[in-house]
Amino acid sequence: MIIAVGAFALLLLLIAVLIVVIYNGLVRKRNAVENAWAQVDVQLKRRHDLVPNLVEVVRGYASHERQTLTAVTAARAQALGAHSLAEQADAENALTSALKTLFAVAESYPDLKASQNFAELQEELATTENRIAYSRQYYNDAVLTYSNAIQTVPANIVAGMGGFTAREYFQAPGEERGPVQVRF
């Protein structure tokens, strides 16, 4: 009888230890996702800080391109005001599109393209865009690891009891997923 009670107590202890280990692993993975998003946010903040400087440089050369400059400024404001991941993704994609238009306008102004300030800002923005892309990839990898952890047995049981919920991936808008068309 004592052996049966001892074995049962040992089994309960092993189950409790397993639950604690799984729970702690899920917490680490959830924190990795939050850290990865914070890294994306840092790069987006850097981009948001560069945009006004870029707009000012372009404004000096192309003051009659008001619509383009206004679109970039509005897209930046929308990105700064986004609250959810989905809103942020949409706003950042709109800002990317507006910046592409701004750079297309800059192509029409040789003096602007030759400007040291514009060249430096353009280079910084390109570097930042690369960092954003890497950070988004890192975030999505962290979400994948976390999602796998909360959806596999036996961790899904602990995840359900612990309130661990799925996270959204950062996805490119539909038009950016299609094939690139090259025209000469």
Salt bridges, closest charged atoms under 4 A:
GLU34 OE2 - ARG167 NH2 3.20
ASP49 OD1 - LYS45 NZ 2.84
GLU56 OE2 - ARG59 NH1 2.52
GLU65 OE2 - HIS64 NE2 3.88
GLU92 OE1 - ARG47 NH1 2.35
GLU92 OE2 - HIS48 NE2 2.72
GLU107 OE1 - LYS113 NZ 3.26
GLU124 OE1 - ARG46 NH2 3.86
GLU129 OE2 - ARG47 NE 2.69
